[in-house]
Amino acid sequence: MALDRYRGIVEDMLLEEIRLIAKELKGLRVLNVNSAKKGGGVAKILNRLVPLLRDVGIKADWKTIRGDPEFFRVTKKLHNLLHLKEGKTLDSKDITTYLRWTFINSKELDTSNYDLVIIHDPQPMGLIINKKEDQRWVWRCHIDLSTPDEGAWNFVEQFLNAYDCAIFHIPEFVKEGVKVRTFIIPPSIDPLDEKNRELKEEEVLKIVKGLGINLEKPTILQVSRFDKLKDPLGVIEGFKLLKEEIDCQLILAGSFAEDDPEGKEVLNTVLSKAKPLKDVHILNLPPDSDLTINALQRFATVVVQKSIREGFGLVVSEAMWKEKAVVGSNVGGIRRQIIDRRTGFLINSVEGMAYRVKQLLMDEELRREMGKNAKGWVCHRFLILRHLRDYLLLFNELL
């Protein structure tokens, strides 16, 4: 079984627990639905979790909805509004577009042959109209719903109330007044996939050198989609402050998600901001650049994640798994991953980022100690087999 590949990484007790729970669920038919096969954390998780579910006897499938550029513009707007109370709320044209594509997808995507359907995020949420009486439907929310725009929330809530339950990353993300049953299941990384597997130093250096990166200078790295909520412009401002005191370089490495129409606009803004600066590398990578990201995270001296809002930010756990001290914003799931001053630093400003990165660049022993603590924390809390066990327990509870 594929589970045996994790022996020595996680405790044997966890492997046995998974086998025992799965034995009672053998043959269960489970469908996951989201909006993109590549790009973003949801696709990455499903790419690893679905095969593991199959490996333990669950008949698991993964399907994606489709839509035109206007539909994904609307769902990106909805995504932003559920994160932040800013900008205009959904208008009648937006709602019509969402409902039209929901109807199209409900006819094209067969959900009838499953015992349990898990819908990920707002894009495919309307498919609940296909729910059969003998099925269980779960909404898996990967974003921070704690303080949404009320208009966007009212729209989403109409669908949510028809679900059997909802899953959130952390308790703080649960909107006050949610009427359906809620569960808390943090996301996870797979230590054996291309993005996290062990690499030899010579392989790391070869990949990084091929990207035109200086191998001698201390390196600050942020990995994220080109999204304004990831605050790449704030990272550049922090680097400018840092550069006044330390000769170092910055790498902003990202890609576009298939369902995010704002990515190109954000990238162009970042490129314009970075153009006059020395030692800033902007890498627009293909969505399947897992090995490259792995090498960059292992090469970096310090990793940052300066998000304005964050559903979870698994890139933090990825870097911590590689024994990196991470400087991250004190928001969302980042503050659940970083134990401040022990596995990294939580910050609240551009100046705070520059100060903490400087501290780590100047103290190799501190970096090493925090990195060691960070890997142990991720091993305990944020690896995919813990995630698998939590899902199996949820299935058992629902069925």
C-alpha positions as CSV (number, residue, x, y, z in Angstrom):
1,M,0.0,0.0,0.0
2,A,1.1,3.6,-0.6
3,L,0.7,4.2,3.1
4,D,3.8,2.2,3.8
5,R,5.9,4.8,1.9
6,Y,5.2,7.1,4.9
7,R,6.6,4.7,7.5
8,G,9.4,6.4,9.3
9,I,8.0,9.9,8.5
10,V,4.9,9.6,10.6
11,E,4.2,7.4,13.6
12,D,3.2,3.8,12.9
13,M,0.2,4.3,15.2
14,L,-1.3,6.9,12.7
15,L,-0.9,4.4,9.8
16,E,-2.7,1.7,11.8
17,E,-5.4,4.1,12.8
18,I,-6.0,5.1,9.2
19,R,-6.3,1.4,8.2
20,L,-8.8,0.6,10.9
21,I,-11.1,3.5,10.1
22,A,-10.9,2.9,6.4
23,K,-11.8,-0.7,6.8
24,E,-15.3,0.3,7.9
25,L,-15.7,2.6,4.9
26,K,-14.4,0.3,2.1
27,G,-16.3,0.9,-1.1
28,L,-17.7,4.3,-0.1
29,R,-18.1,6.5,-3.2
30,V,-16.8,10.0,-2.7
31,L,-16.6,12.9,-5.3
32,N,-14.5,16.0,-4.9
33,V,-15.4,19.0,-7.1
34,N,-13.4,22.3,-7.5
35,S,-12.7,24.8,-10.2
36,A,-9.2,24.0,-11.4
37,K,-6.9,21.0,-11.9
38,K,-3.7,23.1,-11.7
39,G,-2.6,26.1,-9.7
40,G,-3.4,26.9,-6.1
41,G,-3.5,25.0,-2.9
42,V,-6.8,23.2,-3.5
43,A,-5.7,21.5,-6.6
44,K,-2.4,20.5,-5.0
45,I,-4.2,18.9,-2.0
46,L,-6.6,17.0,-4.1
47,N,-3.9,15.8,-6.4
48,R,-2.3,14.0,-3.5
49,L,-5.3,13.2,-1.2
50,V,-7.6,11.5,-3.8
51,P,-5.0,8.8,-4.7
52,L,-4.5,8.1,-0.9
53,L,-8.3,7.8,-0.4
54,R,-8.4,5.2,-3.2
55,D,-5.4,3.4,-1.7
56,V,-7.3,2.8,1.5
57,G,-10.4,1.4,-0.3
58,I,-12.5,4.6,-0.9
59,K,-13.9,4.9,-4.4
60,A,-12.8,8.6,-4.7
61,D,-13.0,10.8,-7.8
62,W,-12.2,14.4,-8.6
63,K,-14.0,16.5,-11.2
64,T,-13.8,20.2,-12.1
65,I,-16.4,22.6,-13.3
66,R,-16.0,24.8,-16.3
67,G,-16.8,28.4,-17.1
68,D,-16.0,31.3,-19.4
69,P,-13.8,34.3,-18.5
70,E,-16.8,36.2,-17.2
71,F,-17.7,33.4,-14.8
72,F,-14.3,33.3,-13.3
73,R,-14.2,37.1,-13.1
74,V,-17.4,36.9,-11.0
75,T,-16.1,34.0,-8.8
76,K,-12.8,35.9,-8.2
77,K,-14.8,39.0,-7.2
78,L,-16.9,36.8,-4.9
79,H,-13.7,35.3,-3.5
80,N,-12.3,38.7,-2.7
81,L,-15.5,39.9,-1.2
82,L,-15.7,36.9,1.1
83,H,-12.2,37.8,2.3
84,L,-12.6,41.5,2.7
85,K,-15.3,44.2,3.0
86,E,-14.0,46.3,0.1
87,G,-15.2,47.3,-3.3
88,K,-18.7,46.9,-4.9
89,T,-20.6,43.8,-3.9
90,L,-22.2,41.4,-6.3
91,D,-24.6,43.0,-8.8
92,S,-27.5,41.4,-10.7
93,K,-25.3,40.7,-13.7
94,D,-22.8,38.9,-11.5
95,I,-25.4,36.7,-9.9
96,T,-27.0,35.9,-13.3
97,T,-23.6,34.8,-14.7
98,Y,-22.9,32.6,-11.6
99,L,-26.4,31.0,-11.8
100,R,-26.2,30.4,-15.5
101,W,-22.9,28.5,-15.3
102,T,-24.1,26.7,-12.2
103,F,-27.0,25.4,-14.3
104,I,-24.7,24.4,-17.1
105,N,-22.3,22.5,-14.8
106,S,-25.2,20.9,-13.0
107,K,-26.3,19.3,-16.3
108,E,-22.8,18.3,-17.5
109,L,-21.3,17.1,-14.2
110,D,-22.8,13.8,-13.0
111,T,-22.9,13.7,-9.2
112,S,-25.6,11.0,-8.8
113,N,-23.4,7.9,-8.4
114,Y,-21.7,9.0,-5.1
115,D,-22.6,8.6,-1.5
116,L,-20.8,11.7,-0.5
117,V,-19.9,14.9,-2.5
118,I,-17.3,17.4,-1.3
119,I,-17.6,20.8,-2.9
120,H,-14.5,23.0,-2.6
121,D,-14.8,26.8,-2.3
122,P,-17.6,29.1,-3.7
123,Q,-17.1,28.5,-7.5
124,P,-19.0,25.1,-7.7
125,M,-21.1,25.7,-4.6
126,G,-24.3,26.0,-6.5
127,L,-24.1,22.4,-7.6
128,I,-26.0,21.6,-4.4
129,I,-29.1,21.8,-6.5
130,N,-28.2,18.3,-7.7
131,K,-28.2,16.8,-4.2
132,K,-30.2,13.6,-3.8
133,E,-32.0,12.6,-0.7
134,D,-29.7,9.6,0.1
135,Q,-26.5,11.6,-0.4
136,R,-24.4,13.7,2.0
137,W,-23.0,16.9,0.6
138,V,-20.1,18.8,2.3
139,W,-18.8,22.3,1.6
140,R,-15.1,22.6,2.1
141,C,-14.2,26.2,2.6
142,H,-10.6,27.2,1.9
143,I,-10.9,30.9,2.6
144,D,-11.3,33.2,5.6
145,L,-15.1,33.8,6.1
146,S,-14.8,35.6,9.5
147,T,-15.5,39.2,8.2
148,P,-17.1,38.9,4.7
149,D,-19.0,41.5,2.7
150,E,-22.6,41.0,3.8
151,G,-24.0,40.9,0.3
152,A,-21.5,38.2,-0.8
153,W,-22.2,36.3,2.4
154,N,-26.0,36.4,1.9
155,F,-25.6,35.0,-1.6
156,V,-23.3,32.2,-0.5
157,E,-25.4,31.4,2.6
158,Q,-28.4,30.5,0.4
159,F,-26.4,27.5,-0.9
160,L,-24.6,26.7,2.3
161,N,-27.8,26.1,4.2
162,A,-28.7,23.1,1.9
163,Y,-25.4,21.3,2.7
164,D,-25.1,18.6,5.4
165,C,-22.0,20.3,6.9
166,A,-19.1,22.6,6.2
167,I,-15.4,22.2,6.8
168,F,-13.2,25.2,7.7
169,H,-9.4,25.4,8.2
170,I,-9.5,27.0,11.6
171,P,-12.3,28.0,14.1
172,E,-11.7,31.7,13.4
173,F,-12.8,31.3,9.8
174,V,-16.4,30.2,10.7
175,K,-18.8,33.1,10.1
176,E,-20.8,33.9,13.1
177,G,-24.3,32.6,12.7
178,V,-23.5,29.7,10.3
179,K,-26.5,27.4,10.6
180,V,-25.1,24.1,9.2
181,R,-22.9,21.7,11.2
182,T,-19.2,22.7,11.0
183,F,-16.0,20.8,11.3
184,I,-12.4,22.1,11.6
185,I,-9.8,20.3,9.4
186,P,-6.6,22.1,8.6
187,P,-5.1,21.4,5.1
188,S,-1.8,19.6,4.6
189,I,1.3,19.0,2.6
190,D,2.6,15.7,1.2
191,P,6.3,15.1,2.2
192,L,6.7,12.7,-0.6
193,D,5.5,14.7,-3.6
194,E,7.8,16.6,-6.0
195,K,7.4,19.8,-4.1
196,N,8.6,18.5,-0.8
197,R,10.7,15.4,-1.3
198,E,14.4,15.5,-0.3
199,L,16.8,17.0,-2.8
200,K,20.6,16.7,-3.0
201,E,22.4,20.0,-2.6
202,E,24.0,19.8,-6.1
203,E,20.5,19.3,-7.6
204,V,19.2,22.4,-5.7
205,L,22.1,24.6,-6.9
206,K,21.8,23.4,-10.5
207,I,18.1,24.3,-10.6
208,V,18.6,27.7,-8.9
209,K,21.6,28.6,-11.1
210,G,19.6,27.8,-14.2
211,L,17.1,30.5,-13.1
212,G,19.7,33.2,-13.1
213,I,19.9,33.5,-9.4
214,N,23.1,34.5,-7.7
215,L,24.3,31.6,-5.6
216,E,26.4,33.7,-3.2
217,K,24.0,36.3,-1.9
218,P,21.7,35.8,1.1
219,T,18.2,35.1,-0.4
220,I,14.7,36.1,0.7
221,L,11.9,34.2,-1.0
222,Q,8.2,34.4,-1.3
223,V,6.2,31.8,-3.2
224,S,2.6,32.6,-4.0
225,R,0.1,33.1,-6.8
226,F,0.3,36.6,-8.3
227,D,-2.6,37.9,-6.2
228,K,-3.0,41.3,-4.4
229,L,-4.0,39.5,-1.2
230,K,-0.5,37.9,-1.1
231,D,1.0,41.5,-1.0
232,P,3.9,41.1,-3.4
233,L,4.3,44.9,-3.5
234,G,4.6,45.0,0.3
235,V,7.4,42.3,0.1
236,I,9.3,44.6,-2.3
237,E,8.9,47.5,0.0
238,G,10.2,45.5,2.9
239,F,13.1,44.3,0.7
240,K,14.0,47.9,-0.1
241,L,14.3,48.7,3.6
242,L,16.4,45.6,4.1
243,K,18.7,46.3,1.1
244,E,19.8,49.6,2.7
245,E,21.6,47.6,5.4
246,I,22.3,44.1,4.0
247,D,23.5,43.1,0.5
248,C,20.9,40.4,-0.3
249,Q,18.5,39.4,-3.1
250,L,14.7,38.8,-3.3
251,I,12.9,36.1,-5.3
252,L,9.1,36.4,-5.9
253,A,8.1,33.1,-7.4
254,G,4.6,32.5,-8.5
255,S,2.2,31.3,-11.2
256,F,-1.3,31.7,-12.4
257,A,-4.2,29.6,-11.2
258,E,-6.6,28.5,-14.0
259,D,-9.6,30.2,-12.2
260,D,-7.9,33.5,-11.3
261,P,-8.3,36.2,-14.1
262,E,-6.4,38.9,-12.1
263,G,-3.1,37.1,-12.1
264,K,-1.6,38.8,-15.2
265,E,-2.6,42.2,-14.0
266,V,-0.9,41.7,-10.6
267,L,2.2,40.3,-12.3
268,N,2.5,43.3,-14.6
269,T,2.2,45.6,-11.6
270,V,4.9,43.7,-9.7
271,L,7.3,43.7,-12.7
272,S,6.9,47.5,-13.0
273,K,7.6,48.0,-9.3
274,A,10.7,45.7,-9.4
275,K,12.1,47.0,-12.7
276,P,14.3,49.8,-11.3
277,L,15.6,47.7,-8.4
278,K,18.7,45.6,-8.2
279,D,18.7,42.0,-7.1
280,V,14.9,41.4,-7.4
281,H,14.0,38.3,-9.3
282,I,10.4,37.9,-10.5
283,L,9.7,34.3,-11.6
284,N,6.5,33.5,-13.4
285,L,6.5,29.7,-13.3
286,P,4.2,27.1,-14.9
287,P,1.7,25.7,-12.5
288,D,3.5,22.3,-12.5
289,S,6.9,23.7,-11.4
290,D,6.9,21.7,-8.1
291,L,10.5,20.7,-8.4
292,T,11.6,24.3,-9.0
293,I,9.7,25.5,-6.0
294,N,11.2,22.8,-3.9
295,A,14.7,23.8,-4.9
296,L,14.0,27.5,-4.3
297,Q,12.6,26.9,-0.8
298,R,15.6,24.7,0.1
299,F,18.0,27.4,-1.3
300,A,16.5,30.4,0.4
301,T,18.1,31.9,3.4
302,V,14.8,33.2,4.8
303,V,11.2,32.6,3.5
304,V,8.5,35.2,3.9
305,Q,4.7,35.1,3.4
306,K,3.4,38.7,3.7
307,S,-0.3,38.1,2.9
308,I,-3.0,40.6,3.7
309,R,-5.5,37.9,4.1
310,E,-4.8,34.1,3.9
311,G,-7.0,31.1,3.7
312,F,-4.1,29.0,5.1
313,G,-1.0,29.5,3.0
314,L,0.5,26.0,2.7
315,V,3.7,27.4,1.3
316,V,4.5,28.3,4.9
317,S,4.4,24.6,5.9
318,E,6.3,23.6,2.8
319,A,9.2,25.9,3.7
320,M,9.0,24.9,7.4
321,W,9.2,21.2,6.4
322,K,12.5,22.1,4.7
323,E,13.7,23.5,8.0
324,K,13.3,27.2,7.1
325,A,12.5,29.9,9.5
326,V,9.5,31.8,8.0
327,V,8.5,35.4,8.5
328,G,4.8,35.6,7.9
329,S,1.9,38.0,8.4
330,N,-0.1,37.6,11.5
331,V,-3.3,36.6,9.6
332,G,-5.5,33.6,8.8
333,G,-3.9,30.2,8.7
334,I,-0.3,31.6,8.8
335,R,-0.6,32.3,12.5
336,R,-1.7,28.6,13.0
337,Q,1.5,27.4,11.3
338,I,4.1,29.8,12.7
339,I,4.7,29.7,16.5
340,D,6.0,33.2,16.9
341,R,9.7,33.4,18.0
342,R,9.9,29.6,18.0
343,T,9.4,28.3,14.5
344,G,9.5,31.7,12.8
345,F,8.2,35.3,13.3
346,L,4.7,36.7,12.9
347,I,4.7,40.3,11.6
348,N,2.1,43.1,11.1
349,S,3.9,45.6,8.8
350,V,6.4,46.1,6.1
351,E,8.8,47.5,8.7
352,G,8.2,44.4,10.9
353,M,9.1,42.1,7.9
354,A,12.3,44.0,7.2
355,Y,13.3,43.9,10.9
356,R,12.7,40.1,11.4
357,V,14.3,39.1,8.1
358,K,17.4,41.2,9.0
359,Q,17.5,39.4,12.4
360,L,17.4,36.0,10.8
361,L,20.0,36.9,8.1
362,M,22.4,38.0,10.8
363,D,21.9,35.0,13.1
364,E,22.7,31.7,11.5
365,E,22.2,29.8,14.8
366,L,18.7,31.3,15.3
367,R,17.8,30.3,11.7
368,R,19.0,26.7,12.3
369,E,17.2,26.4,15.7
370,M,13.9,27.8,14.3
371,G,14.1,25.6,11.2
372,K,14.5,22.5,13.3
373,N,11.5,23.4,15.4
374,A,9.5,24.3,12.3
375,K,10.0,20.9,10.7
376,G,8.9,19.1,13.9
377,W,5.8,21.2,14.2
378,V,4.7,20.5,10.6
379,C,5.4,16.8,11.0
380,H,3.1,16.8,14.0
381,R,0.2,19.0,12.6
382,F,0.3,19.5,8.8
383,L,1.2,16.4,6.9
384,I,-1.3,14.7,4.6
385,L,-1.8,11.5,6.6
386,R,-3.3,13.5,9.4
387,H,-5.5,15.1,6.8
388,L,-6.5,11.7,5.5
389,R,-7.4,10.4,8.9
390,D,-9.5,13.5,9.6
391,Y,-11.4,13.0,6.4
392,L,-12.1,9.3,7.2
393,L,-13.3,10.2,10.6
394,L,-15.6,12.8,9.0
395,F,-17.0,10.3,6.5
396,N,-17.7,7.9,9.3
397,E,-19.5,10.5,11.3
398,L,-21.7,11.6,8.4
399,L,-22.6,8.2,7.1
